[in-house]
């Protein structure tokens, strides 16, 4: 995975071992996994170690690399000639925002970001939000029209470039402080090795020294109108394909995921962190939920795995106290990671979990539908995800129309003592059912035509000491199942302890619970995970 493994070798070397790990993390900018063997954890640190700790100096950060003057001059020449320049900032540009904005203003460049850089230029009137599969149609048109594209700390991968289509027309320059980054995904015309902030400042300084007048470039009045109209997905027109609720038909009603996400975007305060999961639904929370700045966006997709958003949202809430964290996750990814709700509840985190529920791994449905009609391994029966959330101590609602979001409004306007989990019911993305039109052309799972999904409602957490007094007395929170061996070959038995609310297990398909309290039962010959107690 690219991490460096370090450990404490003995109590006598503990300070030195920790210092080595910190030095690697700081100087090499690498993730370090530090292990502490169990038999060392109770050991005392001796006087010599404490004295060494007092003398220890923090590791010095290497000097930032300045770009060569010749490279700075080439980039200045390129921008000086440009008529429609666009500058894209990635994660590597996080410390260079003022310098890049100054350069863009001098050269008349529009600003945009990679997905992980989203929010860097949030308060600049000339920014286009995200470049790539998440771009609105208007933003994509402006980026495609660039004659010069300069990337600061951005990898220019297939998602940012829409499979390279954004790189076909402009002259492309890439600024990075790591030589291996150049042309890693696509070839570029100009490689500039240097720190983003230092390079942007050096180019802007050189242009001013030359007496270059501030250029209009791409910043015309017509473009300004288009930038403003194209900025937010929530402002783009779409064909709302929601299905109304029929009171005579229980379970009827489906909400268009775009309408749902736009409504949540309008409800949740902008002091937020948005955490989209991977999957077929990904475009809805990743595109339709606005962000206040770069710290307001966490995109846990580096491993191309689903089910990481809920844990990432918990971490984001702990790291950014005072912000409301909105996690957008599919029903498949949610079922893989739902135990993280327990942590959110225990920590009373201001967390809104939106589960786009269409009873399927919809990306796989779209992958396999052209090859086989046997899709039972990628679709699953309807599950009351809101009830599962309530079993963990969250508030849980099922959303079939925008009106169903009123409990979320109440939760946001109240004290928000715990996480809120919302499960929307949206139009199915399975074969034979109509799908939402895709606003994206990228073929990645994150940018693929989004399937329709169901949404899950907000959840409130328990206190660290247990459940709140307002919960029904004697209710059951769940079951702890312990399998035990049996003297008889070929048989098994399972001991069940009642430890919480029956809602949690019943929502997963378990049978009704008839006993309360600290009762126990033994079930012989258990064979199916769908058991009855």
GIVENDA-V777117 format. One record per pair of residues at least 24 apart in sequence whose ideal C-beta (glycine too) atoms are under 8 Angstrom apart, sorted by the first residue. I is the first residue (numbers start at 0). J is the second residue. Records with the same first field share a line. If there is no record, write none. Layout:
BEGIN
I=J, J
END
This chain:
BEGIN
1=29, 30
2=29, 30, 31, 32
3=27, 29, 30, 31, 32
4=31, 32, 34
5=31, 32, 33, 34
6=33, 34, 35, 36
7=33, 34, 35, 36, 39
9=39
10=39, 42, 43, 44, 45, 48
11=45, 47, 48
13=39, 44, 48
14=44, 48, 51, 52, 55
15=51
18=55, 58
21=57, 58
22=58
25=57, 58, 60
26=58, 59, 60, 61
63=176, 194, 196, 197
64=176, 192, 193, 194, 197
65=193, 194, 197, 198, 201
66=174, 191, 192, 193, 194, 197, 198, 201
67=192, 193
70=189, 190, 191, 192, 193, 198
71=191, 193, 198, 201, 202, 205
72=205
73=189, 191
74=149, 172, 174, 189, 191, 198, 202
75=202, 205, 206, 209
77=147, 149, 170, 172, 189
78=102, 106, 108, 147, 149, 202, 206
79=106, 206, 209, 211
80=147
81=106, 107, 108, 146, 147, 216
82=146, 216, 217
83=144, 145, 146, 147, 216, 217
84=108, 109, 145, 146, 147, 148, 149, 216, 217
85=109, 110, 111, 141, 142, 145, 147, 148, 149, 169, 217
86=110, 111, 148, 149, 150, 151
87=111, 112, 113, 116, 130, 148, 149, 150, 151, 153, 155, 159
88=112, 113, 116, 119, 120, 150, 151, 152, 153, 195
89=113, 115, 116, 150, 151, 152, 153, 154, 159
90=115, 116, 152, 153
91=151, 152, 153, 175, 176, 195
92=116, 119, 151, 152, 153, 195
93=119, 152, 293
94=195, 196
95=151, 152, 194, 195, 196, 199
96=120
98=195, 196, 197, 199, 200, 203
99=151, 195, 196, 199
101=199, 200, 203
102=199, 200, 202, 203, 206
104=213
105=203, 206, 207, 211, 213, 214
106=206, 214, 216
107=213, 214, 215, 216, 217, 218
108=149, 216, 217, 218
109=141, 142, 145, 217, 218, 222, 226
111=138, 142
112=153
113=153, 154, 156, 159
114=158, 159, 285, 298, 300, 445
115=296, 298
116=152, 153, 293
117=290, 293, 296, 298
118=290, 291, 292, 293, 294, 295, 296
119=292, 293
121=290, 291, 292, 293
124=223, 226, 227
125=218, 223, 226
126=226, 230
127=226, 229, 230
128=230, 231
129=286
130=159, 160, 165
131=158, 159, 160, 161, 165, 441, 446
132=158, 161, 282, 439, 440, 441, 443, 445, 446
133=282, 285, 286, 439, 445, 446
134=161
135=229, 230, 231, 232, 235, 438
136=229, 235, 438
137=225, 226, 228, 229
138=226, 229, 230
139=165
140=225, 229
141=217, 222, 225, 226, 229
143=168
144=168
145=169, 217
146=170
147=172
148=172
149=173, 174
150=174, 175, 187
151=195, 198, 199
152=176, 195
154=180, 183, 184
155=184, 185, 187
156=184
157=184, 441, 443
158=441, 443, 445, 446
160=184, 185
161=440, 441
162=441, 442
164=440
174=198, 199
231=289
232=257, 261, 286, 287, 438
233=260, 261, 264, 265, 287, 289
235=438
237=436, 438
238=436
240=426, 433, 435, 451
241=400, 425, 426
242=426
243=400
244=399, 400
251=399
252=399, 400, 424
253=399, 424, 425, 426, 427, 451, 453
254=398, 399, 400, 401, 403, 423, 424, 425, 454
255=425, 426, 435, 451
256=280, 283, 355, 423, 425, 426, 435, 449, 451, 452, 454
257=283, 287, 435
258=401
259=283, 353, 398, 401, 423, 425, 454
260=284, 287, 288, 327, 353
261=287
262=401, 404
263=288, 325, 351, 353, 404, 407, 421
264=288, 289
266=404, 407, 408, 411
267=323, 325, 351, 411
268=323, 411
270=321, 322, 323
271=295, 322, 323, 324, 325
272=296, 297, 312, 315, 316, 319, 322, 323, 324, 325
273=297, 325, 327
274=298, 299, 308, 311, 312, 315, 324, 325, 326, 327
275=300, 308, 326, 327, 328, 445
276=305, 306, 307, 308, 309, 326, 327, 328, 329, 332
277=303, 304, 305, 307, 308, 332, 444, 445
278=305, 328, 329, 331, 332, 360, 361, 362, 444
279=329, 360, 361, 362, 364, 365, 428, 444, 447, 448, 449, 450
280=327, 329, 355, 357, 361, 449, 450, 452
281=327, 329, 444, 445, 446, 447, 449
282=437, 438, 439, 445, 446, 447, 449
283=327, 355, 449, 452
284=325, 326, 327, 353, 355
285=327, 445
286=438
288=325, 327
294=319
295=322
300=445
303=444
305=329, 331, 332, 335, 360
306=331, 332, 333, 335, 336
307=332, 336
308=332, 336
309=333, 336, 337, 339, 340, 343, 352
310=336, 339
312=339, 343, 350, 352
313=339, 342, 343, 346, 348, 350
316=343, 346, 348, 349, 350
317=346, 348
322=349
323=349, 350, 351, 411, 415
324=348, 349, 350, 351
325=351, 353
326=350, 351, 352, 353
327=353, 355
328=352, 353, 354, 355
329=354, 355, 356, 357, 360, 361, 452
330=354, 355, 356, 357, 358, 359, 382, 384, 422, 452, 453, 455
331=359, 360, 361, 379
333=384, 455
334=382, 384
337=387, 388, 391
340=388, 391, 392, 393, 418, 420, 458, 460
341=391, 392
343=393, 417, 418, 458, 460
344=391, 392, 393, 417, 418, 458, 459, 460, 461
345=460, 461, 462, 463
346=460, 463
347=416, 417, 460, 462, 463
348=417, 418, 460
349=415, 418
350=418, 419, 458, 460
351=407, 411, 418, 419, 420, 421, 457
352=388, 393, 418, 419, 420, 421, 455, 457, 458
353=421, 422, 423, 454, 455
354=384, 420, 421, 422, 423, 452, 453, 454, 455
355=423, 425, 452, 453, 454
356=384, 422, 423, 424, 425, 452, 453, 454, 455
357=425, 426, 427, 428, 429, 450, 451, 452, 453
358=382, 427, 453
359=427, 428, 429, 450
361=428, 429, 450, 452
362=444, 447, 450
364=428, 429, 430, 450
365=428, 447, 448, 450
368=430
374=429, 430
378=429
380=508
382=506, 507, 508
383=506
384=420, 422, 453, 455, 506
385=420, 421, 422, 455, 456
386=502, 503, 505, 506
387=502, 503, 506, 507
388=420, 422, 455, 456, 458
389=458, 500, 502, 503
390=476, 477, 499, 500, 502, 503, 504, 506
391=458, 460, 461, 503
392=417, 458, 459, 460, 461, 466, 476
393=417, 418, 419, 420, 457, 458, 459, 460
394=419, 420, 456, 457, 458, 459
395=420, 421, 422, 455, 456, 457, 458
396=421, 422, 455, 456, 457
397=422, 423, 424, 453, 454, 455, 456
398=422, 423, 424, 453, 454, 455, 456
399=423, 424
403=456
406=456, 457
407=456, 457
410=457, 459
415=459
416=459, 460
417=458, 459, 460, 461
418=457, 458, 459, 460
419=456, 457, 458, 459
420=455, 456, 457, 458
421=454, 455, 456, 457, 458
422=453, 454, 455, 456
423=452, 453, 454, 455
424=453, 454
425=451, 452, 453, 454
426=451
427=451
428=452
470=500
473=515, 516
474=500, 501, 502, 515
475=499, 500, 501, 502, 512, 515
476=500, 501, 502, 503
477=501, 503, 504
478=504, 509, 532
482=525
485=523
490=523, 524
491=523, 524, 525
492=521, 522, 523, 524, 525
493=521, 522, 525, 530
494=519, 520, 521
495=519, 520, 521, 522, 532
END
